[in-house]
Amino acid sequence: MDSNSFNSKRIAAGYANDRPFIHSRVIDIIKSDLKITDNFTNGIDIGCGAGLSSKALKLICEKVTGVDISEEMVAAAKDFLGENGYCFFQSKAEEIPVPPMPYDIATAAGVIQWVDRERFLSNAKKLLSHGAPLIIYDFWITDRMSDGVKHSKAYTDWWHDEYLKNYPKPPRNEDVWTNEDISPYEFRIETQKDFELTYKFDKIAFVKFMLTQSNVNAKIEGAGADKTIVSEWFDKILEPVFGGAERQLVFAGYYWYLIRK
């Protein structure tokens, strides 16, 4: 992944302040599914962004090291979470230095679609102790709303007829890993699971959230679109969808629980 893709003060601030803390709910699902009762000691959050995924890992790990390719994201994570049980540094996911003592857990949220899989796994193997989990997960806003037929249809129509036409999805690698893919790097897949969650937004919060989406970032940071004009477009076109109320929007996601052999 090119570090310039997310290396923006605007994006980093948006990640810290305008994105919902769904990461914690994903960790809760994993804890329940895998029956995790004891905390890990020393973990690494690969692709930590502005710190939300590191904060989620801290729920099951005493000490968390967050790493991100973006200097601005690392700075935002430090401001957001401080140094009480955390440390952060900048690195590509494929080039994280081997620690003096291996980590006993790693998470990678919203990362693997941007990395070189072979280099990523080859390096991750060196970071983790034998038997340590590597939890890969992601989630994304969908074209569905769970609030009534009228508003749900308006939202779905807006998503396809307006949003995706004006802000197409950037290319990324969305391959689903198999044991055959990862076995040469001394990992095995314990569990792979899809999930759905809902989150309540009002229009203001939703517009702020959408301004952090990779589709929109590609236009603002990549193509030079004016942030104010983009924000005003979202605000105006979404008024019939929200109508001054909060709406329950649907997120889809997955997690893969891998074990270092």
C-alpha positions in Angstrom: 0.0 0.0 0.0 1.2 3.5 -0.8 1.7 5.4 2.4 0.2 8.5 0.7 -3.2 6.7 0.4 -4.0 7.5 4.1 -1.2 9.9 5.1 -3.3 13.0 5.5 -4.1 15.0 8.7 -7.7 15.2 7.5 -8.1 11.4 7.2 -6.2 10.7 10.4 -8.4 13.1 12.3 -11.5 11.6 10.8 -10.4 8.1 11.7 -9.9 9.2 15.3 -13.0 11.2 15.7 -15.6 10.3 13.1 -15.6 6.5 12.8 -17.7 4.3 15.1 -15.9 2.0 17.5 -17.2 -1.2 16.0 -13.8 -2.8 16.5 -14.7 -3.5 20.1 -17.9 -5.3 19.1 -15.8 -7.5 16.7 -13.5 -8.4 19.5 -16.5 -9.2 21.7 -17.7 -11.6 19.0 -14.3 -13.3 18.7 -14.1 -13.6 22.5 -17.5 -15.3 22.6 -16.9 -17.5 19.6 -13.5 -18.7 20.7 -14.3 -18.7 24.4 -11.3 -16.4 25.3 -11.3 -15.8 29.0 -7.7 -14.8 29.8 -6.0 -11.7 28.6 -2.9 -11.8 26.4 0.3 -10.1 27.6 2.0 -8.4 24.7 0.2 -7.7 21.4 0.7 -5.9 18.1 -1.9 -4.2 16.1 -0.8 -4.1 12.5 -2.2 -1.2 10.5 -3.4 0.6 13.6 -4.8 3.7 11.9 -5.7 6.3 14.4 -5.9 3.8 17.2 -9.4 2.4 17.3 -8.2 -1.1 16.5 -5.4 -0.8 19.1 -8.0 0.3 21.7 -10.0 -2.8 20.8 -7.0 -5.1 21.1 -6.3 -3.6 24.6 -9.6 -5.1 25.7 -8.0 -8.5 25.7 -4.3 -7.7 25.9 -2.2 -6.0 28.6 0.2 -4.1 26.4 -0.4 -3.1 22.8 2.0 -1.9 20.1 0.4 -0.2 17.2 2.1 0.1 13.8 0.9 1.9 10.7 2.4 2.9 7.4 1.1 6.5 7.7 3.0 9.0 9.8 -0.2 11.0 10.3 -2.1 8.0 11.6 0.6 7.1 14.1 0.6 10.7 15.4 -3.2 10.6 15.7 -3.0 7.3 17.6 -0.5 8.6 20.0 -2.7 11.7 20.7 -5.8 9.5 21.0 -4.5 6.8 23.3 -1.4 8.2 24.9 1.3 5.9 26.4 -0.5 4.1 29.2 -0.2 0.5 28.0 0.4 1.5 24.4 3.3 2.3 22.1 3.2 3.3 18.4 5.6 3.5 15.5 5.6 3.8 11.7 6.3 0.9 9.4 4.9 -1.0 6.5 3.1 -4.1 7.5 5.5 -6.3 5.6 8.6 -4.7 7.2 7.8 -4.5 10.9 11.1 -5.1 12.8 11.4 -8.4 14.7 11.0 -7.6 18.5 13.3 -8.8 21.2 10.5 -11.0 22.5 7.8 -12.3 20.2 4.2 -11.0 20.5 1.6 -13.4 21.8 -1.2 -12.0 19.7 -1.6 -9.8 16.6 -4.6 -8.1 15.0 -4.8 -6.6 11.5 -8.0 -4.6 10.9 -8.8 -3.4 7.4 -5.2 -4.2 6.3 -4.8 -7.3 4.2 -6.5 -5.9 1.1 -3.6 -3.5 0.8 -0.6 -5.7 1.6 1.6 -8.2 -0.3 0.3 -11.4 1.2 3.5 -13.4 0.9 5.7 -10.7 2.4 3.1 -9.9 5.1 2.8 -13.5 6.3 6.5 -14.1 6.1 7.2 -11.2 8.4 4.2 -11.9 10.7 5.7 -15.4 11.3 8.8 -13.7 12.7 6.8 -11.4 15.0 4.7 -14.0 16.8 5.4 -16.8 19.2 4.4 -20.4 18.4 0.7 -20.9 19.1 -0.1 -17.1 19.0 -3.2 -15.9 17.2 -3.2 -13.6 14.2 -6.7 -12.0 14.1 -7.5 -10.5 10.7 -10.8 -8.6 10.5 -12.7 -5.9 8.6 -16.1 -4.4 8.4 -17.8 -1.9 6.1 -20.9 0.1 5.7 -23.4 -1.5 3.3 -26.3 -0.3 1.1 -28.9 -1.4 3.7 -30.7 0.4 6.5 -32.9 -1.4 9.1 -35.3 1.5 9.7 -38.6 1.1 7.9 -39.3 0.4 4.2 -39.5 4.0 3.0 -36.2 5.3 4.4 -34.5 2.0 3.7 -35.4 2.1 0.0 -34.4 5.8 -0.2 -31.0 4.9 1.3 -30.4 1.9 -0.9 -31.4 3.9 -4.0 -29.0 6.7 -3.0 -26.2 4.3 -2.4 -26.3 2.8 -5.9 -27.7 5.7 -8.0 -25.7 8.5 -6.4 -22.9 7.5 -4.1 -21.2 4.7 -6.0 -21.6 6.5 -9.3 -19.9 9.6 -7.9 -17.5 7.8 -5.6 -16.6 4.4 -7.1 -14.8 1.8 -5.0 -11.0 1.9 -5.4 -9.4 -1.3 -6.5 -8.1 -3.6 -3.7 -7.3 -7.2 -3.1 -10.3 -9.0 -1.7 -9.1 -12.7 -1.9 -10.3 -15.0 0.9 -7.3 -16.8 2.3 -7.2 -20.6 2.6 -5.0 -22.9 4.6 -3.2 -23.8 1.3 -2.3 -20.1 1.0 -0.9 -19.6 4.5 0.5 -23.0 5.4 3.9 -22.3 3.8 4.3 -19.4 6.3 3.5 -21.6 9.3 0.0 -20.4 10.0 -3.3 -22.3 10.0 -6.9 -21.1 10.0 -8.8 -21.8 13.1 -12.0 -20.0 12.2 -13.4 -17.8 9.4 -16.7 -16.1 10.1 -18.9 -13.4 8.5 -21.1 -11.1 10.6 -23.4 -8.2 10.4 -23.9 -5.3 12.9 -26.0 -2.2 13.0 -25.0 1.3 14.1 -27.2 4.3 14.6 -26.2 7.6 12.9 -27.8 11.0 12.5 -27.1 12.8 9.2 -24.3 14.9 10.6 -22.4 12.0 12.0 -23.0 9.9 8.9 -21.6 12.6 6.6 -18.5 12.9 8.7 -18.1 9.2 8.6 -18.5 9.0 4.8 -15.8 11.6 4.4 -13.3 9.0 5.8 -14.3 6.3 3.3 -11.6 5.2 0.8 -14.0 6.0 -2.1 -14.3 9.6 -0.9 -10.6 9.9 0.0 -9.7 8.9 -3.5 -11.6 11.9 -4.8 -10.4 14.5 -2.1 -6.8 13.4 -1.5 -6.3 11.7 -4.8 -8.2 13.8 -7.4 -8.2 17.1 -5.5 -11.9 17.5 -4.9 -12.8 20.2 -2.5 -13.8 18.7 0.9 -16.4 21.4 1.6 -18.1 20.9 -1.7 -18.1 17.1 -1.1 -19.5 17.5 2.4 -22.2 19.8 1.2 -23.2 17.3 -1.5 -23.6 14.5 1.1 -25.5 16.8 3.4 -28.0 17.9 0.8 -28.6 14.6 -0.9 -29.0 12.7 2.3 -31.7 14.9 3.8 -34.6 12.9 2.4 -32.9 9.7 3.7 -32.5 10.9 7.3 -35.3 13.4 7.6 -33.9 14.8 10.8 -33.9 11.5 12.6 -31.3 8.9 13.5 -31.1 5.8 11.3 -29.9 2.2 11.9 -27.4 1.4 9.2 -26.1 -2.1 8.5 -22.4 -3.0 8.6 -21.1 -6.3 7.2 -17.7 -7.8 8.1 -15.6 -10.8 8.7 -12.9 -12.2 11.0 -10.3 -14.8 10.4 -8.6 -16.4 13.5 -5.2 -17.7 12.4 -2.7 -19.6 14.6 1.0 -19.3 14.3 2.2 -23.0 14.1 
